[in-house]
Amino acid sequence: MPSTQHRQQPCRILLADDHAILRVGLRKLITEDQGFTVVGEAGDGQELLTLLRQVACDIVLMDLSMPVMNGFQALEVIKEEHPSVRVLLLTMHNSHEYFRQAVNRGADGYILKEDVYESLLWALNTILAGQKAFSPKLSSLVMGDLFSASGTDAELEVLSKRELEVLRHLANGGTSRSIAETLGISVRTVESHRAHIMDKLGLKNTASLVRFAIDHKLL
């Protein structure tokens, strides 16, 4: 987990969920880390957008299923009007289609509510470090069709089977350490695969890697 101890000021979080009791729990969990502060709360997507135009924040943490305006709709507006604000979606939807929609619309993270107490602070720190953060349980959801989705794609044919595995894990928000543990290889080997993947595909950063994975139906 990226360290928060060297930040000059806490990362500002806006919460959006239609269940007040959940917002209370999220606020308590978030503020356990002194590197974060909650600067506002909203009960639906429209209220969130109004608040976002009044209060400066770094990360929006919001539910997908909200009244008036849902999380997907709010996400599109946030990315258009506030491109520097990062968005972490918190949802009960363990669905491939929901996950793909979230990534396609620019979500910086997607965490299942069942994982929130184990993964929320990790996800916030990961997003703040400029990386994507996806609930670990989503890996099993998207890994099943790894070799069936685009097996004959000319661009993918330059990658080895292991490089395809690493690519999929990277696009799904995996760190070098977590990928190494999952695949039973060393961190150095993962980083070597990553360098080869980026070089072979002409990719510059994690964002372009995720976009490539989406375009080639790997997510």
Secondary structure, DSSP 4 states (H G I P E B T S, - for coil): ----TT-SSPEEEEEE-S-HHHHHHHHHHHTTSTTEEEEEEESSHHHHHHHHTTS--SEEEEESS-SSS-HHHHHHHHHHH-TTSEEEEEES---HHHHHHHHHTT-SEEEEGGGHHHHHHHHHHHHHTT--EE-TTHHHHHHTTTTTSSTT-TTGGGS-HHHHHHHHHHHTT--HHHHHHHHT--HHHHHHHHHHHHHHHT--SHHHHHHHHHHTT--
